[in-house]
Amino acid sequence: MERKKESITRVKKAVAELESQVRLLKLTSEKVTLEQENDLLQHHLTGESTNANNLEQLKALLEVRKRCNRQDGWQSNAAEKKLVESSFEPVTPQRWRELVDKTMKETDAQACDPSFRSMGFSVLGWSDRRKIEDATVKFTFSKFFPHIWAEELLNRTWDKVTTESYSSFFSPSLYITRVSNDAIIVYRAICNPHTNRISRSVELIGRIRRERDFVLFIRSFDGAHNVHRCVGEAQSWSRSMTILRFEPTSMHQTSPGCMMHFGGAYANLATAGVQHWLMEVLFIVLRFESVMIAPMFAICAS
């Protein structure tokens, strides 16, 4: 009984800290938005032209607007869309197969890595495993859902993240191209309100069906060299991988039951920002369950 009380107390404390972080992020985001609006007004008052006629002008315009992170998230402007789309090189079928093989090897290696450590308690049923090395953090949050079919949850998630509703779940993005029925490529830019630093990435979103599980991955695409050169500073480009693994209870899927693993890796993070990113990931995990499976809280009539 005492252990249960202590566990509940730790969870309540963790939730309170997360809520405090959310309030701080919202306040800081509002400040950034107001500062950016003021910069844009000053830009117009000085009579500077906002019509970009060539690549260099487009890049200059993007730099002026790079801190434009609206309260509801980053949104691409016409100039950025044109620049990213014109700079992107198509992905060949061979390159796609290589990326799938690499991702599956990394997925399996992370799943059985004995050096991962757990905090020892769960938040709303989600347990964690993590490994932090310098500016790279690898993590996995896991939870079992007894009444969910694994492949059904995979397809439901795929439909959500590969349509326009992707921006309402993860963060606003710019659709670039469809590689196949199981792979698309998007461009994202996320602003950290604490540092005003924009983290950019061209991401490949893929869906894989295997005998023992189903995998949906979102990973930074290393082949977008032209986009990297044309948009933002070199240090603004981040490397990350998110792995959603759906493991059915029954190998032949004769009955429902799904062990959900939400994991991945983030590199090039400032050491002080590692815990911030882990909290952000936890919020995404909880939001995933609420949106894709069922709301975690219900308001009942008295």
N, C-alpha and C positions, 0 to 999 in steps of 0.2 A: 504493500500500500504506500509506504514512504517513497519507494522508488518511483511509483506511478505519479505521486504528487510532485516529486522533483522533476520528472520528465515533463509534466504539464507546465510547471513553472518555467523550465528552460524554453519550451516551445512558445509560451506567451511572451517571454522576454525577447526571443528572436523575432516574433511577429511585430512586437512594438518597435524594435530597432528598424525593421524593414519599412514599417509605416512612416517612421521618422525620416528615413532616407527618401521615400517617395515625396513627402511634403517638401523637403529641401530641393529635390530635383525640379519640382514644379515651380517653386519660387525662383530658382536660378534660371530656368527656361524662360519665364516671363521677362526677367531682366535682359537676357540675351536678345529676345524678340524686340523689346523696346529700343535697345541700342542699335539693332540692325535697321529698324524702321527709320531711326534718326539719321543713320548713315546714308540710307537710300534717298531720304528727303534732301539732305545736303548735296548729294550727287546730282539730283535734278536741278536744284537751285543754282548750282555753279554752271549750268548749261552744258555739262558734259554729255556727249552723245552716247546713247545706249544701243545704237544700231551696230551690230558686229558684222563686218563685211568680209573678214578673212579669219584664218585660224588664230593668228596672234591676237586679234581683237576679241575673239571668242574667249581665249584663255584669260585675257585681261579682265573681261567682264565677269568671268567665273570667279576670279580672285576677289573682285569687289563684292560679290554676293556669297562668298564661301561660308560666311558665318550666319547665313540666313536659315535659321533653324526654327521654324514656326512652332508654337506651343503644341500643336498636334503632330509634329514630326517634320522631317526634311521633305521637301517637295522639289522635283526637278523642274527647271525652267526650260524654255524652248532652246536656248543657246546650248545648255548642257546636254540636252537630248540629242541635238544635231551633232555635237562634237563626239559624244560617246558612240553613237550609231555609226558615224562615218569612219571612226578609228578602229572599230572592232573587226578582228579577223575571224572568219568562219572556223568552226571546229570540225575536223575530219572524223569519219567513223573510227579510224585507227586510234586517233587521239582519245576519243570517247572511251573505247575499250581499255586503253591504258589507264585512264583515270578511274574507271570502275574497278579494275584489278587492284590498283594502289589503295583506293578507298576501302575495299573489302579487307585487305591485309591489315590496314591500320585499325579498322573496326574490330577485327578479331583479336589483334594484339592488345588493344586497350581493354577489351572485355575480360581478359585473363591475366592482366598485369598484376603481379603480387605486390608491387610497390605502392599501389593506390591505398589511401587511408580514408577512414570514415570518421565523421564527427561523433558518431555513436547514438544519434537520435534522429527521428524523422519529423518532417513537417507535413501534416495532413496526409500521412501515409507514404510520402516520398522519402526514401533513404538515399544517402549520397556516398560517393567514392570520389576522391580527388587526388591530384598529384601536381604540385607546384614546383617548377624549376625556373629560377630566375624570372624572366618576363613571359614565361609560357605556363599556362594552366590547362590541365586536362581534367575532365570531370565526367561523372555519370550519375544521374538521378534515376531511381528505379521504383516502380510500383506495380502491384498485381491487380488486374481487373478481372474478376471471375466470370462476369456475364458479357464480356466483349469478345468478338471474333477478331483475330489479329489482322487478317487480310482486309476485312471490312474497314478497320480503323486506319490501315495503311492507305487505302483508296480514298477514304473520307479526308484524310490529312492532305494527300496529294491534290485533290480537287481544291482544297482551301489555299494551299501555298502556291499553286501554279495559275491562279486566276487573279483578277484585279483585287480580290479580297485579301490577297497576300499582305498588302500594305496595312490593312486593318488588324492583322494578327501579329506579324513580326515588326516591320517598319516600312515606310514608303520606299518603293523601288521603281526602277525603270526597266521594263521588259525589253530585252535585246533580240533574242532569237530562240526558236525551238529546234533542238538538235534531233529529237525523235519524240515518240509518244511517251517516253519515259525520261525525258531530259529537256530542261530549258535553261537559259542563261539570263540573269538579271544583273543590274548595276545598283548598288546601294551606297548611301553616304549617311553616316550617323554622327551627330554632334554630341560630344560629351559636355554637358552644361557646366561642369566644374572647371574645365580647362579651356573651353571654346575650341577644342581640337576636333577636327572632322576626320573620322575614320572611314576610308573608302574601300570598296572591294567590288570586283566583278565575280559573281558567284554562279556556280553550276549547281542546279537542283536536280537530283536524280532519284529514280525509284527502281529498286532491285528486289526481285523475288528469288529466294533460295529455298532449298528443301527444309531447312530447320528454322528459318525466320524470314522476315521481310524487313527491308531497310530503305529508309528515305534519308538522303544526305544532302547537305547544303555546304559546299566548300568553296574557298577562294580559288579562282581559276588563274593559274600561273601563266597561261598562254596569251593574256591580254596585254602584251608589251606596248603596243601602240597607244592603247587607252591610258596606260600608266604614265606614258611620256607626255601625253597631251592634257590630262586633267589633274589638277592639284599638284602639291609638292610630293617628292618621292617618299618622304616620311609619313605622308598621310595615308598611304596604302597599307592595309592590315592583312594578316593571314589568319584565317579561322576555318574551322570545320565543325558542323553540327550534325550529329548522327541520331536519328530516331529509329530505334530497333524494336520491332514488334515480334515477340517470341510466343508462338501458340503453345498452349498446354499440351494439346494432342498433336503428335507429329502429322497425323492424317486429317487434322481439323474436324474430327467427328463430334467434338463438343466445344462449347465456348470456353474462354479463358485466355488471357493475354498478359504476359509480363512485359511491361513497357519500360524501355531504357531510353532516356533522353540524355545524350552525352555529346562530347566533342572536345575541341581544343582551340584555344585562343593564344596567338603568339604576338610578339612585339607590343606587349602591354607594359606600361610603367608599373614598377613593383608596387607602388602605393595604390594602383588602381585595380589590382587583382581581386581583392575582396569586393570592390564595387561591381566588377563584372560578374562575379559569382552570385551576388544578390540579384543582379539584373536577370541572370539565367534562371534563378529560382522563380522569379516573378513570371518569366515566360513559361516555365514548366507548369506553374499553377494555372496560368491563363490557358495553356494548352488543354489541360483537363477540363476546365470550365467550358471552353468553346467546343472542343471535339468530342467530349464524352458526356458530361453532365455538369451543371452548376454545383459547386461544392457547398454552397450555402443556400438554404431555402427559408423564405419568410412565411411563417404559418399564421393563419388567422387565429386570433385569440378567442 
